[in-house]
Amino acid sequence: MHRRNVLRAAVVGTGSVAFGFTMTRPSFAAYPVQTGPSPYGSLQSADANGVLLPQGFTSRIVARSSQTVPGTSYTWHGAPDGGACYADGTGWIYTSNAELSAPAGGAGALRFDASGNVIDAYRTLTGTRRNCAGGATPWQTWLSCEEIDLGYTYETDPFGVNAAVRRDAMGRFKKEAAACDPDRKVVYQTEDVSDGAFYRFKPTTWGDLSSGTLEVLTESGGALTWRTVPDPDGSPTATRNQVANTKRFNGGEGCYYAEGVCFFTTKGDNRVWAYDAVNNTIVIAYDDNLTPNPPLSGVDNITGATASGDLFVAEDGGNQEICIITPDDIVAPFLRLSGHGSSEITGPAFNPAGNRLYFSSQRGTTGSSSGGMTFEVTGPFRS
């Protein structure tokens, strides 16, 4: 993904916040990204799976909660949430969290061959609680985060070989998502509370999360500073309340890093943020209150298409869409689910080739965690 840069400043509430972002090209955008036509065109009628897609795209359901994954003996977990894909020889793996109470929480995985056939499915983490968005690491592990007070991060093996390990040094708080920044050798983390913080974890050794320093983003006089959290265990004082001038975010959700920028979402105010790690600045990339006829609401999980620079943001609420945010500062629907009004879209992730998009409807058409559905969308994604 190309770098996106701050374009102008405006005042929101009592603080000065930079608005607007774009690729490495001149731009005169005066506001955050604006509603416009999708590069993929308008959505067509719902297909047999209840998915509205642009012309040329097709969907299939690859797994259903509480049912055996076809071609395997594994029962797919309930409430599928955050996910990511990993190259696996000639095929790939899609890992998915289970946002359920213990002992049903944790994570599972689907293994695909080179033709996209599911050839295996298995559990990679058990006995944990409300595993939500999570994040992938450059060393091919999956960080499964507990969305509970004093929640832990678990490092899991999507290939199903090594046992999961709890990473206490990464702190304990109501965790949502994680995104690795290999350039600064840190892991960003979001917190899903109304006065949440934005964190980064600096491992003592990059690639080893067993020890390191937890830091929180602070703001004073308009300047951003990362400061050490004195007690990452978060008890008796929550991590977000230990450091003066901690910058607050209303319900941190998904998190995605690419080329010096960490994008993350806040559901409480329907915003997409862009933290520029190179220049240590932060901008609002999308705000539904500042976007006429906003197509995106209930912002939640987020991922990106590396080749095109497009962001894909899933909705928890709204009209159950995944929306695209393009390098040309346009936001538009990419797909919509019909009949899933009591669910939320979770776990968007591209396969390594970038021509298949995976995601889940956490509660499917039933509104129950046992009715979750995991989808694959195939088509002419932009390069």
C-alpha positions as CSV (number, residue, x, y, z in Angstrom):
1,M,0.0,0.0,0.0
2,H,1.2,3.5,-0.8
3,R,1.6,6.1,1.9
4,R,-1.2,8.5,2.7
5,N,-0.5,12.0,3.8
6,V,-2.2,14.7,5.9
7,L,-3.8,17.4,3.8
8,R,-5.4,19.9,6.0
9,A,-6.3,20.6,9.6
10,A,-9.7,21.3,11.2
11,V,-11.1,21.5,14.7
12,V,-13.1,18.6,16.2
13,G,-14.4,19.2,19.7
14,T,-11.6,20.8,21.7
15,G,-8.6,19.4,19.8
16,S,-7.0,20.1,16.5
17,V,-7.1,17.0,14.3
18,A,-5.8,16.6,10.8
19,F,-8.3,15.6,8.2
20,G,-7.9,14.0,4.8
21,F,-5.4,11.4,3.5
22,T,-4.3,10.3,0.1
23,M,-1.7,8.4,-1.8
24,T,1.6,9.8,-3.0
25,R,0.0,12.3,-5.4
26,P,-1.1,15.9,-5.2
27,S,-4.6,16.3,-3.7
28,F,-6.9,19.1,-2.7
29,A,-9.4,17.1,-0.6
30,A,-10.9,19.3,2.0
31,Y,-12.5,16.6,4.1
32,P,-12.1,13.0,5.0
33,V,-12.8,10.5,2.2
34,Q,-16.1,11.2,0.5
35,T,-18.9,9.0,-0.9
36,G,-18.5,8.2,-4.5
37,P,-18.7,5.5,-7.1
38,S,-17.0,2.2,-6.4
39,P,-14.2,1.3,-8.9
40,Y,-16.0,-2.1,-9.1
41,G,-19.4,-0.6,-10.1
42,S,-22.7,-0.9,-8.4
43,L,-23.9,-4.0,-6.4
44,Q,-25.9,-6.6,-8.3
45,S,-28.9,-8.5,-7.0
46,A,-28.3,-10.9,-4.1
47,D,-26.9,-14.3,-5.2
48,A,-27.9,-17.7,-3.9
49,N,-25.9,-17.1,-0.7
50,G,-27.6,-13.7,0.0
51,V,-24.5,-11.7,-1.1
52,L,-24.8,-8.6,-3.2
53,L,-21.6,-8.2,-5.2
54,P,-20.3,-6.1,-8.1
55,Q,-20.5,-7.7,-11.6
56,G,-17.9,-10.4,-12.2
57,F,-17.7,-11.5,-8.6
58,T,-19.0,-14.7,-7.0
59,S,-19.4,-16.0,-3.5
60,R,-19.4,-19.3,-1.7
61,I,-19.9,-20.4,1.9
62,V,-16.8,-22.3,3.0
63,A,-17.9,-23.1,6.6
64,R,-20.9,-22.8,8.9
65,S,-20.8,-22.6,12.7
66,S,-22.0,-25.8,14.5
67,Q,-21.6,-27.8,11.3
68,T,-18.9,-30.1,10.0
69,V,-16.6,-28.3,7.5
70,P,-17.2,-30.2,4.2
71,G,-14.4,-32.5,3.4
72,T,-13.2,-32.6,7.0
73,S,-14.3,-34.0,10.3
74,Y,-14.0,-30.6,12.1
75,T,-17.0,-28.7,13.4
76,W,-16.6,-25.0,12.6
77,H,-16.7,-22.7,15.7
78,G,-19.5,-20.4,16.6
79,A,-19.3,-16.6,16.4
80,P,-16.4,-16.4,13.9
81,D,-14.6,-13.1,14.2
82,G,-11.2,-11.7,13.2
83,G,-9.2,-13.6,10.6
84,A,-6.1,-13.7,8.4
85,C,-4.6,-15.7,5.6
86,Y,-1.2,-17.5,5.3
87,A,0.6,-19.1,2.4
88,D,0.9,-22.8,2.8
89,G,2.9,-24.5,0.1
90,T,0.8,-24.3,-3.0
91,G,-2.3,-23.4,-1.0
92,W,-3.2,-21.2,1.9
93,I,-4.8,-21.1,5.4
94,Y,-7.5,-18.9,6.7
95,T,-7.5,-18.6,10.5
96,S,-10.6,-17.3,12.4
97,N,-11.3,-16.3,16.0
98,A,-14.3,-17.5,18.1
99,E,-15.9,-14.6,20.1
100,L,-17.4,-17.0,22.6
101,S,-17.1,-17.4,26.4
102,A,-14.7,-20.0,27.8
103,P,-14.1,-22.8,27.1
104,A,-15.6,-22.3,23.6
105,G,-13.5,-19.2,22.7
106,G,-10.3,-19.5,20.8
107,A,-9.4,-19.9,17.2
108,G,-9.7,-22.4,14.3
109,A,-8.4,-22.6,10.7
110,L,-9.3,-23.7,7.2
111,R,-6.7,-25.1,4.9
112,F,-7.1,-24.7,1.1
113,D,-5.3,-26.4,-1.7
114,A,-4.0,-24.6,-4.8
115,S,-7.5,-24.7,-6.4
116,G,-9.2,-23.3,-3.4
117,N,-10.7,-26.6,-2.2
118,V,-11.0,-27.0,1.6
119,I,-8.7,-29.9,2.5
120,D,-8.5,-29.6,6.3
121,A,-9.9,-27.7,9.3
122,Y,-8.8,-27.8,12.9
123,R,-8.6,-25.9,16.2
124,T,-5.5,-23.8,17.1
125,L,-6.6,-22.2,20.4
126,T,-9.1,-23.4,23.1
127,G,-10.3,-22.4,26.5
128,T,-10.1,-18.6,26.1
129,R,-12.7,-15.9,26.1
130,R,-14.3,-13.7,23.5
131,N,-11.5,-13.8,21.0
132,C,-12.1,-10.8,18.7
133,A,-10.2,-9.1,15.9
134,G,-6.6,-10.2,16.5
135,G,-3.8,-9.8,13.9
136,A,-1.1,-11.6,11.9
137,T,2.6,-11.4,12.5
138,P,5.4,-11.4,9.9
139,W,6.7,-14.7,11.3
140,Q,3.5,-16.4,10.4
141,T,1.7,-16.6,13.7
142,W,-1.8,-15.3,14.7
143,L,-2.4,-13.0,17.6
144,S,-5.8,-13.9,19.1
145,C,-7.0,-11.1,21.5
146,E,-9.5,-11.4,24.3
147,E,-12.2,-8.7,24.3
148,I,-12.8,-8.7,28.0
149,D,-11.5,-6.6,30.9
150,L,-7.9,-7.7,31.6
151,G,-7.9,-9.7,28.4
152,Y,-4.8,-11.5,27.2
153,T,-3.1,-11.8,23.8
154,Y,-2.4,-15.4,22.7
155,E,0.1,-16.2,20.0
156,T,-1.2,-19.1,18.0
157,D,0.1,-21.3,15.1
158,P,-2.3,-21.2,12.1
159,F,-0.6,-24.2,10.7
160,G,-1.8,-26.3,13.7
161,V,1.7,-27.5,14.7
162,N,2.8,-25.6,17.8
163,A,0.7,-25.0,20.9
164,A,-0.6,-21.5,21.5
165,V,1.3,-19.3,24.0
166,R,-0.1,-16.5,26.2
167,R,1.8,-13.3,25.8
168,D,1.6,-11.6,29.2
169,A,4.1,-8.8,28.4
170,M,1.7,-7.4,25.7
171,G,-0.5,-6.1,28.5
172,R,-4.0,-6.9,29.8
173,F,-7.0,-4.8,28.8
174,K,-10.1,-5.2,26.7
175,K,-8.3,-6.1,23.6
176,E,-9.6,-6.0,20.1
177,A,-7.0,-6.0,17.3
178,A,-3.3,-6.1,16.7
179,A,-1.1,-5.0,13.7
180,C,2.6,-5.6,13.3
181,D,4.9,-2.8,12.2
182,P,8.2,-4.5,11.0
183,D,9.8,-1.2,10.2
184,R,9.7,0.1,13.8
185,K,9.5,-3.5,15.2
186,V,6.4,-2.8,17.3
187,V,2.9,-4.3,17.5
188,Y,0.0,-1.8,17.6
189,Q,-3.1,-2.8,19.7
190,T,-6.6,-1.3,20.0
191,E,-8.9,-1.2,23.1
192,D,-12.6,-1.6,22.8
193,V,-14.0,0.7,25.5
194,S,-15.5,4.2,25.1
195,D,-12.4,5.9,26.6
196,G,-9.9,3.4,25.2
197,A,-6.3,4.0,24.3
198,F,-4.0,3.1,21.4
199,Y,-1.0,1.0,22.3
200,R,2.1,-0.4,20.9
201,F,4.3,-3.2,22.2
202,K,8.0,-3.2,21.7
203,P,9.4,-6.7,22.0
204,T,12.9,-7.1,23.5
205,T,13.7,-9.1,20.4
206,W,11.6,-8.7,17.2
207,G,9.9,-12.0,16.5
208,D,9.8,-13.0,20.1
209,L,6.8,-11.6,22.1
210,S,7.7,-13.1,25.4
211,S,9.2,-9.9,26.8
212,G,9.2,-6.2,25.9
213,T,7.7,-2.8,26.7
214,L,4.0,-1.8,26.5
215,E,3.5,1.9,25.5
216,V,0.5,4.1,25.1
217,L,-0.1,7.0,22.8
218,T,-0.4,10.4,24.6
219,E,-1.1,13.9,23.4
220,S,-0.1,17.2,25.0
221,G,-0.2,20.5,23.2
222,G,-1.0,18.8,19.9
223,A,2.2,16.7,20.1
224,L,2.0,12.9,20.2
225,T,4.3,10.9,22.4
226,W,4.6,7.1,23.2
227,R,5.0,6.5,26.9
228,T,5.7,3.4,28.9
229,V,2.7,1.8,30.7
230,P,4.1,1.2,34.3
231,D,1.9,-1.8,35.0
232,P,1.0,-3.8,31.9
233,D,-1.0,-6.2,34.1
234,G,-3.7,-3.5,34.4
235,S,-4.6,-4.3,38.0
236,P,-5.7,-2.5,40.1
237,T,-5.4,0.5,37.7
238,A,-6.4,-0.1,34.1
239,T,-3.6,0.4,31.5
240,R,-5.5,3.2,29.9
241,N,-5.6,5.2,33.1
242,Q,-1.9,4.9,34.2
243,V,-0.3,7.6,32.0
244,A,-1.2,11.3,32.0
245,N,-2.5,12.8,28.7
246,T,-3.3,9.4,27.2
247,K,-5.1,10.0,23.9
248,R,-8.6,8.6,24.0
249,F,-10.4,6.7,21.3
250,N,-14.1,5.7,21.3
251,G,-14.3,2.0,21.0
252,G,-11.2,0.7,19.2
253,E,-11.8,-2.0,16.7
254,G,-9.9,-3.3,13.7
255,C,-6.3,-2.5,13.0
256,Y,-4.2,-2.8,9.8
257,Y,-0.6,-1.7,9.0
258,A,1.0,-1.0,5.6
259,E,4.0,1.1,4.5
260,G,4.4,3.3,7.5
261,V,0.7,3.8,8.3
262,C,-1.4,2.0,10.9
263,F,-5.1,2.3,10.1
264,F,-7.6,1.5,12.9
265,T,-11.3,2.0,13.4
266,T,-13.4,3.3,16.3
267,K,-17.0,2.1,16.3
268,G,-18.2,4.5,19.0
269,D,-17.9,7.5,16.6
270,N,-17.7,5.6,13.2
271,R,-14.2,6.7,12.3
272,V,-11.3,5.3,10.5
273,W,-8.0,6.7,11.8
274,A,-4.6,6.7,10.1
275,Y,-1.5,6.8,12.4
276,D,1.5,7.9,10.4
277,A,4.3,6.1,12.2
278,V,7.1,7.8,10.2
279,N,6.0,11.3,11.1
280,N,4.3,10.4,14.4
281,T,1.0,12.1,13.4
282,I,-2.6,10.9,13.3
283,V,-5.5,11.8,11.0
284,I,-9.1,11.0,10.6
285,A,-9.4,9.1,7.3
286,Y,-13.2,8.6,7.5
287,D,-15.9,10.0,9.7
288,D,-19.6,9.3,8.9
289,N,-20.6,12.6,10.5
290,L,-18.5,14.5,8.0
291,T,-19.4,12.5,4.9
292,P,-22.6,13.3,3.0
293,N,-24.7,10.1,2.5
294,P,-22.1,8.0,4.3
295,P,-22.2,4.3,3.1
296,L,-20.1,3.1,6.0
297,S,-21.4,2.8,9.6
298,G,-20.7,0.6,12.5
299,V,-17.0,0.5,11.4
300,D,-15.3,-2.6,12.7
301,N,-12.7,-5.0,11.2
302,I,-10.4,-3.6,8.5
303,T,-7.9,-5.0,6.0
304,G,-6.2,-3.9,2.8
305,A,-5.5,-5.1,-0.7
306,T,-1.7,-4.7,-1.0
307,A,-1.6,-4.4,-4.8
308,S,-4.2,-1.7,-5.2
309,G,-3.9,0.2,-2.0
310,D,-7.6,-0.2,-1.3
311,L,-8.9,-0.6,2.3
312,F,-11.8,-2.8,3.1
313,V,-13.8,-2.0,6.2
314,A,-16.5,-4.3,7.6
315,E,-19.7,-3.2,9.3
316,D,-21.0,-4.2,12.7
317,G,-24.5,-2.9,12.1
318,G,-25.4,-0.5,9.3
319,N,-26.7,-2.5,6.4
320,Q,-24.1,-5.3,6.7
321,E,-21.6,-4.2,4.1
322,I,-17.9,-4.3,3.5
323,C,-17.0,-0.9,2.1
324,I,-14.0,0.0,0.1
325,I,-11.9,3.1,0.7
326,T,-9.8,3.8,-2.4
327,P,-6.5,5.7,-2.9
328,D,-8.6,8.3,-4.6
329,D,-10.3,9.2,-1.3
330,I,-13.6,7.5,-2.2
331,V,-15.7,5.3,0.1
332,A,-18.3,3.0,-1.4
333,P,-20.0,-0.4,-0.8
334,F,-18.1,-3.4,-2.1
335,L,-20.5,-6.1,-0.9
336,R,-23.7,-6.4,1.2
337,L,-25.3,-9.3,3.0
338,S,-29.1,-9.8,2.7
339,G,-31.0,-11.3,5.6
340,H,-28.1,-10.8,8.1
341,G,-29.6,-7.9,10.0
342,S,-28.9,-9.4,13.5
343,S,-25.3,-10.2,12.7
344,E,-22.0,-8.4,12.0
345,I,-19.4,-8.8,9.3
346,T,-16.0,-10.0,10.7
347,G,-12.6,-11.2,9.7
348,P,-12.0,-9.8,6.2
349,A,-8.7,-11.1,4.8
350,F,-7.2,-11.7,1.4
351,N,-5.5,-14.9,0.3
352,P,-1.8,-14.5,-0.5
353,A,-2.5,-14.1,-4.2
354,G,-5.0,-11.3,-3.5
355,N,-7.8,-12.8,-5.7
356,R,-10.0,-14.2,-2.9
357,L,-11.5,-12.3,0.0
358,Y,-12.6,-14.2,3.1
359,F,-15.0,-12.9,5.8
360,S,-17.6,-14.1,8.2
361,S,-21.2,-13.2,9.2
362,Q,-20.7,-13.8,12.9
363,R,-24.4,-14.7,13.6
364,G,-25.5,-15.4,10.1
365,T,-29.2,-15.2,9.3
366,T,-30.3,-16.7,12.6
367,G,-29.0,-14.0,14.9
368,S,-27.3,-16.7,17.0
369,S,-23.6,-17.3,17.5
370,S,-24.3,-20.9,16.5
371,G,-25.4,-19.7,13.1
372,G,-22.2,-18.0,11.9
373,M,-21.2,-18.3,8.3
374,T,-17.8,-17.9,6.7
375,F,-17.6,-16.7,3.1
376,E,-15.2,-16.5,0.2
377,V,-15.5,-13.9,-2.6
378,T,-13.7,-14.5,-5.8
379,G,-13.4,-12.0,-8.7
380,P,-11.3,-9.4,-10.6
381,F,-9.8,-7.6,-7.7
382,R,-7.7,-4.6,-8.7
383,S,-4.0,-4.8,-9.0
